């Protein structure tokens, strides 16, 4: 039980760090400090990565609260 709590808590924390890094990158892009080449494979990879992170966060919160 304690191991599951630590595991799911670490997934939530990791997801928060990844989302914070993404927010920083978006802010730098808006300020013109980061140049992003618009290539379809990179956009698809970013979308898949973002969906996986959101899925892990939702899965962790759901299992942590409702199990």
Secondary structure, 3 states (H helix, E strand, C coil): CHHHHHHHHHHHHHHHHHHHHHHHHHHHHHHCCCCCCCCHHHHHHHHHHHHHHHHHHHHHHHHHHHC
